[in-house]
Amino acid sequence: MVSKGLNTKQIGDLFGVNESTVRRWAMAGKIKYSSSAGGHRSFSYRNIVEFAKKRGLKLQREQRISDKDKIFNDILDFSLKNDNNSIELLLVKLYLGGFKLADIMDDVIEKSLVALQAKLDQGSISVAEEHIARKVISKALNGFKLSIANQNTSSDKNILCLNLENDIPDLPIDMIQILLEDNGYSVHNCGSHTSIDNIKNLLSKKKYEAIFIYLCDRQCCTSTLIDHIDKTNSDLKEIAKLSKKHDIKLFLGGPYFKNINPEVLKHYTKFTKYSEALQINKIL
């Protein structure tokens, strides 16, 4: 497992410069670093991204990753080896190489999650192994989010992201949060298992411009099971009523809208790809 940071030589390799150039950058304060007891410099992913953004740098051509099929298979492999640091570095490299965030979500992470579910369905991994692998990807994604976040931005446009009660597909909601924050929105992420009472409480205390909910057909999502579909329809209908009362736009994402009441769906802007979540820019 790699350490969460790169050394001077690795930075030089990334940007196609020699180590002495990286040392000059560091000594001049152009790129932040930490030093070990032995004086060795280590550059965090966040500092690397921040430096590259300020100077408009892109990765050296041979460091760029263009084969998205290979990268999502690598992420799948690392997730099953409990190696979140390698996943995070791959995501950082994609980002520095010019990949759009939405494409990273749609073409890399989502494909990895689909492949992980396929392994579970085929019986090649257990439910416990699938849970662990998802947590590994989640941890890497959270680190990636912190690496690319612009801490100086603020917005008065608050967005609420949530999963319905009894649902735990937190990764999709986290990916939506990253995209929305990158577009300047202030996102409040409830994550899993959000009850109607909790939503009412939140809406009574803060003004939200929009609510994002995600439904899928993977094993982590119980709200789409036929045994729970009546409650799902009831909750979505209640949220639609609340949105009308508080003048909130509704967005419902995911690959699974089967058995959702068509009359309920009319109140929601639906999306199946993460890039489509950015329809919010045209609606608000």
C-alpha positions as CSV (number, residue, x, y, z in Angstrom):
1,M,0.0,0.0,0.0
2,V,1.4,3.4,-0.9
3,S,1.7,6.2,1.6
4,K,-0.7,9.1,1.3
5,G,1.6,11.5,-0.3
6,L,4.4,11.7,-3.0
7,N,8.1,12.4,-2.7
8,T,10.2,14.8,-4.7
9,K,11.0,12.4,-7.5
10,Q,7.4,11.3,-7.9
11,I,6.3,15.0,-8.2
12,G,9.0,15.5,-10.9
13,D,7.8,12.5,-12.8
14,L,4.2,13.7,-12.6
15,F,4.9,17.1,-14.2
16,G,7.9,16.2,-16.3
17,V,10.6,18.2,-14.4
18,N,13.7,17.2,-12.6
19,E,14.0,16.8,-8.8
20,S,16.0,20.1,-8.4
21,T,13.0,22.0,-10.0
22,V,10.6,20.4,-7.5
23,R,13.0,21.3,-4.6
24,R,13.2,24.9,-5.8
25,W,9.3,25.0,-5.9
26,A,9.3,23.7,-2.4
27,M,12.0,26.1,-1.1
28,A,10.2,29.1,-2.7
29,G,6.9,28.1,-1.0
30,K,5.2,27.5,-4.3
31,I,4.2,24.0,-3.3
32,K,3.6,23.0,0.3
33,Y,5.1,19.9,1.8
34,S,5.9,18.2,5.1
35,S,9.3,16.9,6.2
36,S,10.2,13.7,7.9
37,A,12.7,13.5,10.8
38,G,15.4,12.7,8.2
39,G,14.5,15.7,6.1
40,H,12.7,13.9,3.3
41,R,9.9,16.0,1.7
42,S,6.4,14.6,1.3
43,F,3.7,16.3,-0.8
44,S,0.0,15.6,0.0
45,Y,-2.5,15.1,-2.8
46,R,-4.3,18.2,-1.7
47,N,-1.1,20.3,-2.0
48,I,-0.3,18.8,-5.3
49,V,-3.7,19.6,-6.7
50,E,-3.7,23.1,-5.3
51,F,-0.2,23.7,-6.8
52,A,-1.2,22.4,-10.2
53,K,-4.4,24.5,-10.3
54,K,-2.6,27.7,-9.5
55,R,0.1,27.1,-12.1
56,G,-2.2,25.6,-14.7
57,L,-0.1,22.4,-14.8
58,K,-1.2,19.1,-16.3
59,L,0.4,15.7,-15.9
60,Q,3.3,14.7,-18.0
61,R,1.8,12.8,-21.0
62,E,3.1,9.4,-20.0
63,Q,1.6,9.9,-16.5
64,R,-1.9,10.5,-17.9
65,I,-4.5,7.8,-17.7
66,S,-6.6,7.4,-20.8
67,D,-7.9,3.8,-20.6
68,K,-11.0,4.2,-18.4
69,D,-11.7,0.5,-18.6
70,K,-8.3,-0.3,-17.1
71,I,-8.6,2.3,-14.4
72,F,-12.0,1.1,-13.1
73,N,-10.7,-2.5,-13.1
74,D,-7.7,-1.2,-11.1
75,I,-10.0,0.5,-8.6
76,L,-12.0,-2.7,-8.3
77,D,-8.8,-4.7,-7.7
78,F,-7.5,-2.1,-5.1
79,S,-10.9,-2.1,-3.3
80,L,-10.8,-5.8,-2.8
81,K,-7.2,-5.5,-1.5
82,N,-8.3,-2.9,1.0
83,D,-6.0,-0.3,-0.6
84,N,-7.9,3.0,-0.5
85,N,-4.7,5.1,-0.9
86,S,-3.9,3.7,-4.4
87,I,-7.5,4.4,-5.4
88,E,-7.3,8.0,-4.2
89,L,-4.0,8.5,-6.1
90,L,-5.6,7.1,-9.3
91,L,-8.5,9.6,-8.9
92,V,-6.1,12.5,-8.3
93,K,-4.1,11.5,-11.5
94,L,-7.3,11.4,-13.5
95,Y,-8.3,14.8,-12.2
96,L,-4.9,16.3,-12.9
97,G,-4.9,14.7,-16.3
98,G,-7.9,16.7,-17.3
99,F,-10.7,14.3,-16.7
100,K,-14.0,16.0,-15.9
101,L,-15.3,15.2,-12.4
102,A,-18.6,14.0,-13.9
103,D,-16.8,11.6,-16.2
104,I,-14.8,10.2,-13.2
105,M,-18.0,9.5,-11.4
106,D,-19.9,8.1,-14.4
107,D,-17.1,6.2,-16.2
108,V,-14.8,5.1,-13.4
109,I,-16.3,4.9,-10.0
110,E,-19.8,3.9,-11.0
111,K,-18.5,1.2,-13.3
112,S,-16.3,-0.1,-10.5
113,L,-19.4,-0.3,-8.2
114,V,-21.4,-2.1,-11.0
115,A,-18.5,-4.6,-11.4
116,L,-18.3,-5.1,-7.7
117,Q,-22.1,-5.9,-7.6
118,A,-21.6,-8.3,-10.5
119,K,-18.9,-10.2,-8.5
120,L,-21.4,-10.5,-5.6
121,D,-24.2,-11.7,-7.9
122,Q,-21.8,-14.3,-9.4
123,G,-20.9,-15.5,-6.0
124,S,-17.2,-14.8,-6.4
125,I,-17.2,-12.5,-3.4
126,S,-19.3,-12.5,-0.2
127,V,-21.6,-9.8,1.0
128,A,-19.1,-9.0,3.7
129,E,-16.3,-8.6,1.1
130,E,-18.6,-6.4,-1.0
131,H,-19.3,-4.2,2.0
132,I,-15.6,-3.8,2.8
133,A,-14.7,-3.0,-0.8
134,R,-17.4,-0.3,-1.0
135,K,-16.1,1.2,2.3
136,V,-12.6,1.2,0.8
137,I,-13.9,3.1,-2.3
138,S,-15.9,5.4,-0.1
139,K,-12.8,6.2,2.0
140,A,-10.8,6.9,-1.1
141,L,-13.5,9.1,-2.5
142,N,-13.7,11.1,0.7
143,G,-9.9,11.7,0.6
144,F,-10.2,12.7,-3.1
145,K,-13.0,15.2,-2.2
146,L,-10.7,16.8,0.4
147,S,-7.9,17.0,-2.1
148,I,-9.8,18.8,-4.8
149,A,-12.1,21.0,-2.6
150,N,-11.9,24.7,-2.9
151,Q,-12.0,25.8,0.7
152,N,-12.4,29.5,-0.2
153,T,-15.8,29.3,-1.9
154,S,-19.1,29.8,-0.1
155,S,-22.7,29.8,-1.4
156,D,-26.1,30.8,-0.2
157,K,-27.6,28.1,-2.3
158,N,-28.1,25.2,0.0
159,I,-28.7,21.7,-1.4
160,L,-29.9,18.7,0.7
161,C,-28.7,15.2,-0.3
162,L,-30.2,12.1,1.3
163,N,-31.2,8.5,1.1
164,L,-34.6,7.4,2.1
165,E,-35.3,5.6,5.3
166,N,-33.6,2.1,5.5
167,D,-31.4,2.9,2.5
168,I,-27.6,3.0,2.7
169,P,-26.2,3.7,-0.8
170,D,-24.1,6.6,0.5
171,L,-21.5,6.5,-2.3
172,P,-23.8,7.8,-5.0
173,I,-25.0,10.6,-2.7
174,D,-21.3,11.4,-1.9
175,M,-20.5,11.6,-5.6
176,I,-23.4,14.0,-6.2
177,Q,-22.2,16.1,-3.3
178,I,-18.7,16.4,-4.9
179,L,-20.2,17.5,-8.2
180,L,-22.5,20.0,-6.7
181,E,-19.8,21.5,-4.4
182,D,-17.5,21.8,-7.4
183,N,-20.2,23.9,-9.0
184,G,-20.4,26.2,-6.1
185,Y,-23.3,24.9,-4.1
186,S,-23.3,24.4,-0.3
187,V,-24.3,20.8,0.2
188,H,-25.8,19.3,3.3
189,N,-25.4,15.5,3.1
190,C,-27.6,13.4,5.4
191,G,-26.2,10.2,3.9
192,S,-28.2,7.0,4.8
193,H,-31.5,6.3,6.4
194,T,-33.2,9.8,6.4
195,S,-36.7,9.7,7.8
196,I,-39.5,12.0,6.8
197,D,-39.5,13.5,10.4
198,N,-35.8,14.3,10.0
199,I,-36.5,16.0,6.7
200,K,-39.3,18.1,8.2
201,N,-37.0,19.1,11.0
202,L,-34.2,20.2,8.6
203,L,-36.6,22.1,6.3
204,S,-38.0,24.0,9.3
205,K,-34.5,25.3,10.2
206,K,-32.9,26.1,6.9
207,K,-33.8,27.2,3.4
208,Y,-32.9,24.7,0.8
209,E,-33.0,25.3,-3.0
210,A,-33.1,21.6,-3.9
211,I,-33.2,18.1,-2.6
212,F,-31.3,15.2,-4.2
213,I,-32.3,11.6,-3.6
214,Y,-30.8,8.4,-5.1
215,L,-32.3,5.0,-5.8
216,C,-30.5,2.0,-7.1
217,D,-31.0,-1.7,-7.5
218,R,-27.9,-2.9,-5.7
219,Q,-27.9,-4.9,-2.4
220,C,-27.4,-1.7,-0.3
221,C,-30.7,-0.2,-1.5
222,T,-33.8,-1.7,0.2
223,S,-36.3,1.0,-0.7
224,T,-36.6,-0.4,-4.3
225,L,-37.5,-3.9,-3.1
226,I,-41.1,-4.8,-3.8
227,D,-41.7,-5.4,-0.1
228,H,-40.8,-1.8,0.6
229,I,-42.0,0.0,-2.5
230,D,-45.3,1.2,-0.9
231,K,-43.3,3.0,1.8
232,T,-40.9,4.4,-0.9
233,N,-43.8,5.8,-2.9
234,S,-45.3,7.2,0.3
235,D,-42.1,8.9,1.4
236,L,-41.4,10.3,-2.1
237,K,-45.0,11.7,-2.2
238,E,-44.6,13.3,1.3
239,I,-41.3,14.9,0.2
240,A,-43.0,16.3,-2.9
241,K,-45.6,17.9,-0.6
242,L,-42.9,19.3,1.6
243,S,-41.0,20.7,-1.5
244,K,-44.1,22.5,-2.7
245,K,-44.6,24.0,0.8
246,H,-41.0,25.2,1.0
247,D,-40.5,26.0,-2.7
248,I,-37.8,23.4,-3.2
249,K,-36.7,21.7,-6.5
250,L,-36.6,17.9,-6.4
251,F,-34.1,15.6,-8.1
252,L,-34.3,11.8,-8.1
253,G,-31.3,9.9,-9.4
254,G,-30.4,6.3,-10.0
255,P,-30.8,3.4,-12.4
256,Y,-34.0,2.3,-10.7
257,F,-37.4,3.9,-11.1
258,K,-39.4,0.8,-11.7
259,N,-42.5,0.5,-9.5
260,I,-42.2,4.1,-8.5
261,N,-45.7,5.7,-8.9
262,P,-45.7,7.8,-12.2
263,E,-47.7,10.5,-10.5
264,V,-45.1,10.8,-7.8
265,L,-42.3,10.9,-10.4
266,K,-43.8,13.9,-12.0
267,H,-42.7,16.0,-9.1
268,Y,-39.0,15.1,-9.6
269,T,-36.3,15.9,-12.2
270,K,-34.9,12.4,-12.9
271,F,-31.3,11.6,-13.8
272,T,-29.5,8.3,-14.4
273,K,-25.9,9.7,-14.9
274,Y,-24.1,11.8,-12.3
275,S,-23.3,14.3,-15.0
276,E,-27.1,14.8,-15.4
277,A,-27.3,16.0,-11.8
278,L,-25.8,19.3,-13.1
279,Q,-29.2,20.0,-14.7
280,I,-29.6,22.0,-11.5
281,N,-27.5,24.7,-13.0
282,K,-30.3,25.3,-15.6
283,I,-33.2,24.9,-13.2
284,L,-32.1,27.1,-10.3
